[in-house]
């Protein structure tokens, strides 16, 4: 990565080798990292990464939509 690069990962699935990311953040303090899904929140935060909880599905709107989809499925209606 270029000097001073910024890595932002908001993917739902793992697309980054987190073990390698820990090594890189340890060796390259010039790289900035922001993630919302990780198995190593404490370690990355200790290295200066911004770590946020992955809560996109925990909103009123998303829960309401999920409930409507489930209700439609139970009624046998297609989406």
Buried (B, 14 or more C-beta within 10 A) or exposed (E): EEEEEEBEBEEEEEEBEBEEBBEBBEEBEEBBBBBBBBEBBEBBBEBEBEBEEEEEEEEEEEEEEEEEEEEEEEEEEEE
